[in-house]
Amino acid sequence: QVTLVESGGGLVQAGGSLRLSCAASGSIFSIDAMGWFRQAPGKQRELVAGIKTDGRTNYADSVKGRFTISRDNAENTLYLQMNSLKPEDTAVYYCVQDPNWARIVLGSARYWGQGTQVTVSS
């Protein structure tokens, strides 16, 4: 059974930074694609960033240049470094994992974490 546990969320002022972590267990982490979704109240879920097994990354236009996704296959951990945070980044952030990158893009990843709240104050 795959388990994803996010951490690192919290309250930060606009312009600040946070680093989210996602600890994965129960699978061969290195062969799966990974990603971060977010969902704000009253808004649709959004794919913020994704990383394939070969290290290639994708970002939503809204976070390009501010967020960086990375993975440590030796530690089975996914990261999201978030800089220059804005109030509109406020959301619950979810870590996802799937062997199939297309399922991540479609929002139907096989495995999801429980989410971590990020709140950016103005």
Disulfide bonds with the S-S distance in Angstrom:
Cys22-Cys95 2.07
